[in-house]
Structures are given as C-alpha cells and as structure tokens.
Amino acid sequence: MRYRVLGGTGIEVSTYCLGTMMFGAVGNPDHDDCVRIIHTALDEGVNFVDTADMYSAGESEEIVGKALRGRREDVVLATKVHFQMGEGRNRSGNSRRWIVRAVEESLKRLRTDWIDLYQVHRPDHTTDIEETLGVLGDLVREGKIRAFGCSTFPAEEIVAAHHVAERRGLPRFRTEQPPYSILARGIEASVLPVCRRYGMGVLTWSPLASGFLTGRYRQGRPVDLSTGRAQLTPARFDPAIPVNAAKLAAVEQLTEVAAGIGCTLPELAVAFPVTHPAVTSVIIGPRTQEQLEHLLKGASVVLDDTALDRIDEIVPPGVDLYHPDGAWRPPALDDTAGRRRASADRAAA
C-alpha cells in the first residue's frame, strides 16, 4: 500500500481509505464480522478509516470504535457531521451549537479522545460559514480534532469558505471528500482544480458508482428492485430509465477495457480515481470480507495512457452520466422564489 500526504496537514494516509458506511443496520449488522474486515484492511497496510455519525444512526462509529481498540495510534480516523441525528430540532446542520454536541457524541461512540479528520458532510445555507469555521478551529485548539475538511461541497462553496477564512483570520478546510468514478467525472471540471489550487487533500467516495461498476448490473439482465440499494432508491437502478440505460451502456464498454488489460471491472473502477493528481486517497466501502479482499487484490493495477484514453472516449472528462449525490440539492434549485421574478417584472420591455 502506498501513502500520500493529506493536503497540507502533514498526515500520511494510505492510497486506499476504508469507508464504513456499510457497517451496521444499513449494510452488515454483524459487528464481529465488520471488526474483522477493519482488522484485515489494517493488516494489509490501510491506515485511513472514514465513517460518519449518520451511518446507521451512529452504529458504524460504534463498530469502528470497537475495532480500533488497542490500534488507535496507528490509524488516521475520519468522521463527519451534518445530517439529522435522532428526533428533535437543532440536531443537524453546521451550527456551533450542533457541532459542539455532535463531536462529543462521535468521540464517545468511537471510544477515542481525538478525531484526526472531522468533516462537514454537506453545505448548510442556514448557517454562516464563518460560524462553522470558527467552531471547527476551536475544536482543533481544544485537541478534540486534528484537522477538518468538507464533503461533497460544490467548487463555489469551497472557494467561498477559503475566502471567509482568509478575510476573518480563521483556519480553513484542509480536505474535500467528493464522489468520483468513471461514470461520475463532473468534479474534474472545477472541484478538483480548486482543491489543487488550495493545496487540499482529496478523499473520493463511490468509485464503484453505487454498484454499477461491480459487474452486478449489465445490459439485458433484469434488475431486482426489491433488495439492497435498488430497493432503497429504485429510480437509480431501473434500466427503463434513460440515465440508467446510459450507465449500463458504458459498463459494457468498460468491461471490455478491463478484460483488455487483464483486470476485473471493479479493479479498473478503483484504479481510475487513483490516477488523478488531485486525489490523495480513494474510499473503498466493502460490506463483506470477500468484497474487501477483491478490492485489495486490485491495488497494484496500473492504468496506462491507452486505457485512460479509452475511458475518456467512453465517458468524457468532466461528464457525469448521473447525479452522484442523492442526499443534497442546492436550495436555489428548489426555491422557486429564488428563480422567478414577480409576474409584473418578468417582461423584457
């Protein structure tokens, strides 16, 4: 396993980061099995583990806490804050009030005194970014977190946050965690160049494109919409929907590329984001031991220029074949008042 420095933090992390979204009720409810998966990854040289408070309502953090007992010093531990946790108001978002409470709850579930990388899971337009940066800076000074970053922020939000940090003398986001795969290359246009400009570390998620790059979904094969991820979001998997048909068409061509270089489609998929100079680490999120072993087996796959050129032909640079983030939409898209003038003021003359 190779290691890269995480932005300007000085922290060295493995090129693969173990994502734990599938540990707990949403994916694998067997805690002992999940602990074994984490230990296998650590034994194979992965020193970077990413979770979030909202994964299985905190259960994922609890599993990670169990697994890291006795091994905490050797692991770079990342978690996230933003989404609703439990019932009631003021238990979500990016406010000082919530972040101060949320970090304490995460520390307790993780059974640790500090978090290496604390990430703001999504933007929050109800909270001034100055307040968010301010409380995160306080947490660094208190020793509860070592560094902080953002996750799935549009490029303009990243730029705005850096501008506020510079203007107000506040610490800035050191990392960004965006979705990135062969089927979702939109961040190549602006997010990744912005991250390089600011010297940010980048850990990317969903290299297998929600399962489309596992080989499980193929053209002409029926899709069972009653189980797994397809049950949770059937519109993302129904082959009758044009955007899904486009993904399946690309998968057929990508399967040929993988066969041509002697690797599997998942190995090709995970090798792809590793090649981008802005990417520090790629999050792999196995649900089972077998899935982890298959992904680790492909760690040595190298994509040459011929393979990358062919991928560019199938899915051009900067193109998303689908919208990779189903958890957040910019408020401006849903607020009609922000997009439509009053009726009396709509004419050009």
C-alpha positions as CSV (number, residue, x, y, z in Angstrom):
1,M,0.0,0.0,0.0
2,R,1.3,3.4,-1.0
3,Y,0.9,6.5,1.2
4,R,0.4,10.2,0.4
5,V,0.4,13.3,2.4
6,L,-3.2,14.6,3.1
7,G,-3.1,18.1,1.7
8,G,-1.1,20.5,3.9
9,T,-1.8,18.6,7.2
10,G,1.5,16.6,7.1
11,I,-0.5,13.4,7.9
12,E,0.4,10.4,5.7
13,V,-2.5,8.3,4.7
14,S,-2.9,5.1,2.6
15,T,-4.0,5.5,-1.0
16,Y,-7.0,3.4,-0.1
17,C,-9.2,4.6,2.7
18,L,-11.6,2.1,4.3
19,G,-15.1,3.5,4.2
20,T,-17.5,2.1,6.8
21,M,-20.9,3.3,5.5
22,M,-22.0,-0.4,5.0
23,F,-21.2,-1.4,8.6
24,G,-24.3,-1.5,10.7
25,A,-28.0,-1.9,10.1
26,V,-27.9,-0.4,6.6
27,G,-25.4,-3.0,5.3
28,N,-23.7,-5.5,7.5
29,P,-25.3,-5.8,11.0
30,D,-22.7,-8.3,12.3
31,H,-20.4,-6.3,14.4
32,D,-17.8,-9.0,14.8
33,D,-17.6,-9.5,11.1
34,C,-17.2,-5.8,10.5
35,V,-14.4,-5.7,13.1
36,R,-12.6,-8.5,11.2
37,I,-13.0,-6.6,7.9
38,I,-11.4,-3.5,9.5
39,H,-8.6,-5.5,11.0
40,T,-7.9,-7.2,7.6
41,A,-7.6,-3.7,6.0
42,L,-5.3,-2.5,8.7
43,D,-3.1,-5.6,8.4
44,E,-2.8,-5.0,4.6
45,G,-1.5,-1.5,5.2
46,V,-4.6,0.6,5.1
47,N,-4.1,3.2,7.8
48,F,-7.1,5.6,6.9
49,V,-10.6,4.8,8.1
50,D,-13.6,7.0,7.3
51,T,-17.0,7.0,8.9
52,A,-19.8,9.4,9.8
53,D,-22.2,10.0,12.7
54,M,-25.2,9.3,10.5
55,Y,-24.1,5.9,9.1
56,S,-26.7,3.5,10.6
57,A,-27.6,6.2,13.1
58,G,-24.2,6.1,14.8
59,E,-23.8,2.3,14.7
60,S,-20.9,2.5,12.2
61,E,-18.9,4.7,14.6
62,E,-19.6,2.3,17.4
63,I,-18.2,-0.6,15.3
64,V,-15.1,1.4,14.3
65,G,-14.6,2.2,18.0
66,K,-14.6,-1.5,18.9
67,A,-12.2,-2.3,16.0
68,L,-9.6,0.3,16.8
69,R,-9.3,-0.7,20.5
70,G,-5.5,-1.1,21.0
71,R,-4.7,0.1,17.5
72,R,-5.9,3.7,17.6
73,E,-2.4,5.3,17.5
74,D,-1.7,3.7,14.1
75,V,-4.9,4.8,12.4
76,V,-5.9,8.1,10.8
77,L,-9.5,8.3,11.8
78,A,-12.1,10.5,9.9
79,T,-15.7,11.1,10.6
80,K,-18.4,13.6,9.6
81,V,-21.2,15.9,10.9
82,H,-24.2,17.5,9.3
83,F,-27.2,15.2,8.8
84,Q,-30.1,14.7,11.3
85,M,-29.3,12.6,14.3
86,G,-32.3,11.4,16.2
87,E,-35.6,13.3,16.7
88,G,-36.0,17.0,17.6
89,R,-34.7,20.3,16.4
90,N,-31.1,21.5,16.3
91,R,-29.7,18.0,15.9
92,S,-28.3,18.6,12.5
93,G,-26.6,21.2,10.3
94,N,-23.3,23.1,10.6
95,S,-24.1,25.4,13.6
96,R,-21.8,25.9,16.6
97,R,-24.5,24.6,18.8
98,W,-24.8,21.3,17.0
99,I,-21.2,20.7,16.1
100,V,-20.1,21.1,19.7
101,R,-22.5,18.4,20.8
102,A,-22.1,16.1,17.8
103,V,-18.3,15.9,18.2
104,E,-18.7,14.8,21.8
105,E,-21.2,12.1,20.8
106,S,-18.9,10.9,18.0
107,L,-15.9,10.7,20.4
108,K,-17.9,8.6,22.8
109,R,-19.1,6.2,20.1
110,L,-15.6,6.0,18.6
111,R,-14.1,5.4,22.1
112,T,-11.3,7.9,21.4
113,D,-10.1,11.2,22.7
114,W,-9.5,12.8,19.3
115,I,-10.5,12.6,15.7
116,D,-7.8,13.1,13.1
117,L,-10.1,14.5,10.3
118,Y,-13.5,16.0,11.1
119,Q,-15.6,16.7,8.0
120,V,-18.6,18.8,7.4
121,H,-20.8,16.3,5.5
122,R,-22.7,18.8,3.3
123,P,-23.2,22.6,3.0
124,D,-25.7,24.3,5.3
125,H,-27.1,27.5,3.8
126,T,-28.9,28.4,7.1
127,T,-25.5,28.7,8.9
128,D,-22.9,31.3,8.2
129,I,-19.7,29.6,7.1
130,E,-17.8,31.9,9.5
131,E,-19.6,30.2,12.4
132,T,-18.8,26.8,11.1
133,L,-15.1,27.5,10.6
134,G,-14.9,29.2,13.9
135,V,-16.2,26.3,16.0
136,L,-14.0,23.8,14.0
137,G,-11.0,25.9,14.7
138,D,-11.9,25.9,18.4
139,L,-12.1,22.1,18.3
140,V,-8.6,21.9,16.9
141,R,-7.2,24.2,19.7
142,E,-9.0,22.0,22.3
143,G,-7.3,18.9,20.8
144,K,-10.6,17.2,20.1
145,I,-9.8,17.1,16.3
146,R,-6.5,17.4,14.5
147,A,-7.8,18.8,11.1
148,F,-11.1,19.5,9.4
149,G,-12.5,19.4,5.9
150,C,-15.7,19.4,3.9
151,S,-17.5,16.7,1.9
152,T,-19.4,17.0,-1.4
153,F,-19.1,20.8,-1.5
154,P,-19.5,22.5,-4.9
155,A,-16.4,24.3,-6.0
156,E,-18.0,27.7,-5.3
157,E,-18.7,26.7,-1.7
158,I,-15.1,25.7,-1.2
159,V,-13.9,29.0,-2.7
160,A,-16.3,31.0,-0.5
161,A,-15.1,29.1,2.6
162,H,-11.5,29.8,1.8
163,H,-12.3,33.5,1.2
164,V,-14.0,33.8,4.6
165,A,-11.2,32.0,6.3
166,E,-8.6,34.4,4.9
167,R,-10.7,37.5,5.5
168,R,-11.6,36.6,9.1
169,G,-8.3,35.0,10.0
170,L,-9.9,31.6,10.6
171,P,-8.4,28.1,9.9
172,R,-9.6,26.7,6.6
173,F,-10.8,23.4,5.2
174,R,-7.9,21.2,4.6
175,T,-9.7,18.4,2.7
176,E,-12.6,17.7,0.5
177,Q,-14.5,14.4,0.1
178,P,-16.3,14.3,-3.3
179,P,-18.0,11.5,-5.2
180,Y,-15.8,10.4,-8.1
181,S,-15.9,7.4,-10.5
182,I,-15.6,6.6,-14.2
183,L,-19.4,7.2,-14.5
184,A,-19.3,10.5,-12.5
185,R,-16.5,12.7,-13.6
186,G,-18.1,16.1,-13.0
187,I,-15.7,17.1,-10.3
188,E,-12.8,17.1,-12.8
189,A,-14.1,20.4,-14.2
190,S,-13.9,22.6,-11.1
191,V,-13.8,20.8,-7.7
192,L,-10.5,19.0,-8.3
193,P,-8.8,22.0,-9.8
194,V,-9.9,24.2,-6.9
195,C,-8.6,21.6,-4.4
196,R,-5.2,21.6,-6.1
197,R,-5.2,25.4,-6.1
198,Y,-5.7,25.5,-2.3
199,G,-3.5,22.5,-1.6
200,M,-6.3,20.5,-0.2
201,G,-6.2,16.7,0.3
202,V,-8.9,14.8,-1.5
203,L,-10.5,11.5,-0.5
204,T,-13.1,10.4,-3.0
205,W,-16.1,8.2,-2.5
206,S,-18.2,5.8,-4.6
207,P,-15.6,4.6,-7.0
208,L,-17.9,1.7,-7.9
209,A,-20.7,4.2,-8.8
210,S,-23.3,2.8,-6.3
211,G,-22.6,-0.7,-7.6
212,F,-22.8,-0.1,-11.3
213,L,-19.1,-0.8,-11.7
214,T,-19.1,-4.0,-9.8
215,G,-20.3,-6.0,-12.8
216,R,-23.6,-6.9,-11.0
217,Y,-25.7,-4.8,-13.3
218,R,-25.4,-5.5,-17.0
219,Q,-27.4,-4.7,-20.2
220,G,-30.1,-7.2,-20.9
221,R,-30.2,-8.6,-17.4
222,P,-33.2,-8.0,-15.1
223,V,-32.6,-5.9,-12.1
224,D,-34.1,-6.9,-8.8
225,L,-35.5,-3.7,-7.4
226,S,-36.7,-5.4,-4.2
227,T,-33.4,-5.8,-2.4
228,G,-30.2,-3.9,-1.5
229,R,-29.6,-0.5,-2.8
230,A,-32.0,-0.9,-5.6
231,Q,-34.8,-1.3,-3.1
232,L,-33.8,2.0,-1.3
233,T,-33.5,4.0,-4.5
234,P,-35.2,2.1,-7.4
235,A,-35.0,5.1,-9.7
236,R,-31.2,4.9,-9.7
237,F,-31.3,1.3,-10.9
238,D,-34.4,0.8,-13.1
239,P,-32.9,0.0,-16.6
240,A,-36.0,1.5,-18.2
241,I,-34.9,5.0,-17.1
242,P,-32.7,6.6,-19.7
243,V,-29.9,7.7,-17.3
244,N,-29.6,4.2,-16.0
245,A,-29.6,2.8,-19.6
246,A,-26.7,5.1,-20.4
247,K,-24.7,3.8,-17.4
248,L,-25.4,0.2,-18.5
249,A,-24.2,1.0,-22.0
250,A,-20.9,2.5,-20.6
251,V,-20.5,-0.5,-18.3
252,E,-20.5,-2.9,-21.3
253,Q,-17.6,-0.9,-23.0
254,L,-15.7,-0.6,-19.7
255,T,-15.9,-4.3,-19.1
256,E,-14.1,-4.8,-22.4
257,V,-11.4,-2.3,-21.3
258,A,-10.9,-4.2,-18.1
259,A,-10.6,-7.5,-19.9
260,G,-8.1,-6.0,-22.3
261,I,-5.7,-5.1,-19.5
262,G,-6.2,-8.3,-17.5
263,C,-8.2,-7.0,-14.6
264,T,-11.8,-7.1,-13.3
265,L,-14.3,-4.2,-13.8
266,P,-14.2,-3.3,-10.0
267,E,-10.4,-3.2,-10.1
268,L,-10.5,-0.9,-13.1
269,A,-13.0,1.3,-11.4
270,V,-11.0,1.7,-8.2
271,A,-7.7,2.2,-10.1
272,F,-9.2,5.1,-12.1
273,P,-9.5,7.8,-9.4
274,V,-6.1,6.9,-8.0
275,T,-4.6,8.2,-11.3
276,H,-5.8,11.8,-10.8
277,P,-3.0,14.1,-9.4
278,A,-5.5,15.9,-7.1
279,V,-6.7,12.7,-5.4
280,T,-5.0,11.7,-2.2
281,S,-7.0,8.6,-1.2
282,V,-9.9,6.6,-2.6
283,I,-12.5,5.3,-0.2
284,I,-13.5,1.7,-0.7
285,G,-16.6,0.6,1.2
286,P,-16.9,-3.2,1.4
287,R,-19.8,-4.9,3.1
288,T,-18.1,-8.3,3.3
289,Q,-14.7,-9.7,3.8
290,E,-14.8,-11.1,0.3
291,Q,-15.5,-7.7,-1.2
292,L,-12.6,-6.2,0.7
293,E,-10.2,-8.9,-0.5
294,H,-11.2,-8.5,-4.1
295,L,-10.6,-4.7,-3.9
296,L,-7.3,-5.0,-2.2
297,K,-6.2,-7.5,-4.8
298,G,-6.5,-4.8,-7.4
299,A,-4.4,-2.3,-5.5
300,S,-1.4,-2.9,-7.9
301,V,-3.4,-2.3,-11.1
302,V,-1.8,0.5,-13.2
303,L,-3.8,2.2,-15.9
304,D,-1.6,3.2,-18.8
305,D,-2.4,6.1,-21.2
306,T,-4.0,3.8,-23.7
307,A,-6.5,2.5,-21.1
308,L,-7.2,6.1,-19.8
309,D,-7.7,7.4,-23.4
310,R,-10.2,4.7,-24.0
311,I,-12.0,5.5,-20.8
312,D,-12.1,9.2,-21.9
313,E,-13.8,8.1,-25.1
314,I,-16.5,6.2,-23.2
315,V,-17.1,8.8,-20.6
316,P,-15.5,12.2,-21.5
317,P,-13.6,14.2,-18.8
318,G,-15.8,16.3,-16.6
319,V,-19.0,14.4,-17.6
320,D,-21.5,12.9,-15.1
321,L,-23.6,10.1,-16.5
322,Y,-25.8,10.5,-13.5
323,H,-26.0,12.9,-10.5
324,P,-23.8,11.1,-7.9
325,D,-25.1,12.8,-4.8
326,G,-28.7,11.9,-3.9
327,A,-28.5,13.3,-0.4
328,W,-28.3,17.0,-1.0
329,R,-29.5,19.6,-3.6
330,P,-28.6,23.3,-3.7
331,P,-31.5,25.2,-2.2
332,A,-31.6,27.5,-5.2
333,L,-32.9,24.6,-7.3
334,D,-35.9,24.0,-5.1
335,D,-36.9,27.6,-4.1
336,T,-38.9,29.0,-7.0
337,A,-38.9,32.4,-5.4
338,G,-35.2,32.5,-6.0
339,R,-35.5,31.7,-9.7
340,R,-38.6,33.6,-10.7
341,R,-39.2,37.3,-10.6
342,A,-42.6,38.6,-9.7
343,S,-45.1,38.3,-12.5
344,A,-45.2,42.0,-13.2
345,D,-41.5,42.2,-13.5
346,R,-40.9,39.3,-16.0
347,A,-41.2,41.1,-19.3
348,A,-38.1,42.4,-21.1
349,A,-39.9,45.6,-22.2
